[in-house]
């Protein structure tokens, strides 16, 4: 994983659905870069947050914050399907 741009791989990692090799790849990339460690920790906070349909109002704000840190458009982060 050369950059946190493989969003499908990160989604599989966060959901526990990636292979052992993919998990090792993501964890190696994370451990090698403190900025990625912080980004993944922020993403995990959002990933593990309650379903927005259940009344959690912080999810959109957290995704926007992560999108800003990652340098991606906030709309694309908010539209990201958790099942991907």
N, C-alpha and C positions, 0 to 999 in steps of 0.2 A: 504494500500500500504506500505509494509514493506521496500522496497528499490526501487530506480528508475530502477528496472529491469523489470517491467511489461511494456514493450515498446508499446504493443498494447493498453493498457489502457492510457498511456501517449499520444499516437497518437490520440486516441478518445478525450481526454481532450483538446489537443491543437487545434483540428479541431472543437470542440464544439459539438461532437457527442456522448458523454458519458451520462449516466443516471444521475439523480440528486444525487443518492447514490454514484455513482462512482466519480462524481465531488466533493462531500463532502469528500470522502476518499482521493482523490489526494490533495485537498486543505488543509486538516488536516495534511497530511504528509509533505507538503511543508511548512506550517506555523510552524511546530515543528522542522525544521532543516534548519538553514541558508545556509548550503551547497546545499541542495535541492532547496532552493529559487533561488540561483545563477544559478544552473544547469537548472532549468525550465525557468528562464529568458533568458538564452543563447539559449535554445532550441526554445523558442518562437521567438527570433530574426531570427533564421534560418527558422523556420516554416513559418513565415510571409514574408520572403524574396521573391523577385520576382522569377518567374519560371526560372530555370537555362537555359532553352531553349531560353529565351528572351535575353540572353547575360550577365546575372549576373555572374561574375567570383568569387565572394566572397563566394558563397554557399558551395563549396567543402572545402574551407579553414575553414569556420565556423563549418561545420560538423566535420572536423578533430579535431578542437580545443575542441569541445564538447565531442567527443569520447575519447580524451585524458583525459579530466577532469572526465569523467564517468568511465574510466577504461575499455572501450570496444574497440574492433578492429575498426579502422577508416573505413575499407572497409565495415563492417556491418552497420555502421551508414550511410555511403554514399549510400548504396544500399537499405536502408529502404524506403519502399513505403509509400508515404504520405497518401495514401488512406486506410491504414490498421488501 
